[in-house]
Amino acid sequence: MIAEVSGGEYIDGNETQEVLDFVSDKLKSMDKKEFEAKKFVSYKDQFQAFLLAGFLLLLIEIFLFETKTKWVQDLNLFNEK
């Protein structure tokens, strides 16, 4: 019923040789252009070095420069005098 509605064909899977012959005939009758190779490329993430460098620079800035920089003082985030 589903095969008729969808325009497909039904083959009873209990008859193994009949199924193999059917699939073989269908593959031989198909247009060879349908089988095209597609290439998928897997790229490696390479952002870790930049992330590490940024994190190290941030740590250096926090620990070495205990005083606020001029632009941070101008922000006055906490309504300080």
Buried (B, 14 or more C-beta within 10 A) or exposed (E): EEEEEEEEEEBEEEEEEEEEEEEEEEEEEEEEEEEEEEEEEEEEEEEEEEEEEEEEEEEEEEEEEEEEEEEEEEEEEEEEE
